[in-house]
Amino acid sequence: MSKTPLPEDSLIPASPSEDDYVAQVTKAEPPPLLSEEDPFALFSEWLREAGAKEPNDPNAMALSTADADGAPDVRMVLLKDVDPAGFVFYTNLESAKGRQLAENPRAALLFHWKSLRRQVRVRGSVAPVTAAEADAYFATRARASQLGAWASSQSRPLPDRLALEKRIAETGLRFGLGKVARPPHWLGFRLTPTVIEFWRDRPFRLHERLVFARASGGWTTERLYP
């Protein structure tokens, strides 16, 4: 079946042509294969490079959760800490994602760094961070963001914008000039990965894919067809 050409005003860009791929190939030498030594060292290297290349939020990630019935949900959140223990993000426990994680404490993450033509996929179990960790991070947030964490009934119906602004003003009056404590319904989660996949763009859709899977005492690695 012949391919129907996209109209000139199509919202979907056309697939790269042969000449586009040839130009991509000749632009630079092929990079060495991804290291199979340490997934967190490799992730840190990529995140550092993304910080220098991405114009906005290099620590942004898609967070996928599922409710008790298995219905999936996804949204963008910000990574706030990462080390060999896992990937940390914060949220309102009464939000949709907070409720879903309570019902089904497993999740998936996707980092997509468009400027670098790279992505990282992560799957694993999720558990709350300690209160001390959450307090320490909350203390670093701007005061207006701290007040917003108290004022917003995240994911629940908002009658109008004025209602939110009123609650923010009331919260500001409540705390005055004093310290804003962390709300009891605001906490962090740590995703402990069982699988981490690194994906790097290569010409002609022949991308490089390297998967780390957690095993007893370390990680196994496997390369996948694109």
N, C-alpha and C positions, 0 to 999 in steps of 0.2 A: 504494500500500500504506500503510495507516495505521500510525502509529508506536506501538509498544508502550510504555506508560508504565513508567518504572523503578520497582521496588518501593521502599517508603519506607526500607528499610534497605540500599539499594544502595550499594556503594562508589564508584560513578561518579556525580558530581553531574549534575543535570539541566542541559540547555542553557539559557542565559539566555532569559527571556521578553521579550515586546515591552516590558513595563513596566520590566524591568531595563535594557534598552538605552536607553529614553527617560530614565530616571534618570541613566544614565551621560552621555548627551549634554548634559543640562541642568546637570550638575555644574560644568562648566568650558567656557570658550571653546575652540574647536579650536586646537591649537598650530600655529605656522607650519611649513611644509614643512621637512624635514631639509635641512641644508646640503650642497651637493655639492662643497665646496671641498677638504677634506682629511680622509680617513677616519681618520687617527690622531688628529687634533685632536678630531673628533667622538667617537671611541672614548674618549679621555681624559676628555672632558666627561661622558659617560655613566658611566664607571667612577667618577669623582669623586662623581657624584650617587648611584650605587649604594652607595658607601661610607657615605653619610649615611642611606640608607634601608633597606638590607638588614640583617637582624638577624645573619646569619652569613656569613662568607666571601664578600664581594662580588667577590673575584677568583677564585672557583671557576669552572671551565669543564669541559665534557665534552670529552674528547679521544678522537677516533675514529682508529683505525689499522687496518691490514690486513696479514695475513701474506703470505708469498710466493705462496700460492694464491689470494689475494684475499679470504679470509674476514674479515669485519669484526669489530672488537672496540671496545668503548667503556667509559670509566670517567671518574670525576671526578678532576681534579687542580687544582693551584693555579697561577695565573699569577704569575710572580715578577719579570718585567720586561717592558716594552713600550716600543718606540720605532719610528721609521720603518724600522728594520732588521727588525722582526718581534716575535713573541710568544715569551717564554722560559718554560720549565718544567724541573724537575729530576726525575731518577729513577735507579733502579738499572738499569744497563745489562743486567743479567742477568734482569730482570723480563720479564713477557710483553710489555709495551709497548716495553721496550728492545730485545728480540729482534725484534719486528715492525718497528720503525723501522729496524733494521739491514738487514732483508730488503726493506723497501719504504719508502723515506724520504719518504713523503708522508702527510699527515694532515689532519684537519678539527677545528675547535674550535667549540663552541657556548657562549656566555654567555647565561644566562637570568636576568634580574632581575625576579622575580615582583612585587616591591613597586612597581616602575616600569612593569610591563607592557611590557617591552622585551626584545629578544634580538639578539645579533650572531652571525652565522655566518661562519667563516673557513676557507678552504682554501688549501693551498700545499705547498711542499717543506720538508723538515726537515733540518737539519744540526746537528752538535754545536757547543756553544759552546766557547770556548777554555778551556784548563786554568786560566788566570789568572782568567777570569770565574767558573768553577766554584769555585775556591779562595776567591775573595772572598765569594761568596754563602754557601758552606759555613761560613765563619768567623762569619757572623752568626747561625747556628742555635743554639738552646739546646744545652747540652752533652749532655743526655739524648737529644736528637734526633740529634746527631752520633754518639753511641755506638750508637743504634739503626740508623743507616745501615750500620755495620760488622756488627752482630749479626744483622740480618734477611736471610735468603736469599729475597728478595721473590719472590712468585708460586710458590714451590716448596712441596711438602707439609710441614706442621708436625705432628709426632706428637702434641703436646699443648702447652698454654700454658706448662707448666713448662719445656719445652725452650727456648722463647724467653727466658724470664726467666733461665734459667741462662746462656745465651749473652750476655745483656746484662750480667749480673754478671761473667762472665769477661772481657768486653771492658772493663768499668770497671776491673778489676784490672790489665789489660794496660797501660792508659794512665795509671793512677794519677791524679796531680794534674797531669800534663803536658798539653800541647796535643793535641787530637784532630785528626789530619790527615785530609784528605778521602780516602775509600777510592778506589782506582783504578777500581773498577767503578761509581762514582757520578758522574754527569755531567749536564749540562744540554743541552737541545735548543732551537734557535730555529726557529720556523716562519715562513718568509718568505711572506707571503700573495700569492696570485695573484688571489683574489677575497675581498671582504669585503661581507657583506650586513647592513644595518641594518633591523630590523623593529620597528615600533611599533604597539601595539594601538589600534584605532579601533572605534567602535561598529558593530554589525551584521556583524561579521567583515570589514569593509572596511578592513583594516589597511594601513598604509603600509610599503612595501618599497623600499629604495634600495640598489642594488648598485654597488660600485666594482670595476672590473676593471683589473688592471695592464696598462699599455701602455707603449710606448717613451717614456721620459722623463716618465712620470706615470701618471695614472689616467683611465679613462673612466667615466662614470656612466650608469646606466639605472634607470628606475623600472619595477617589476613589478606586474602585477595581483595582488591579494591571493589 
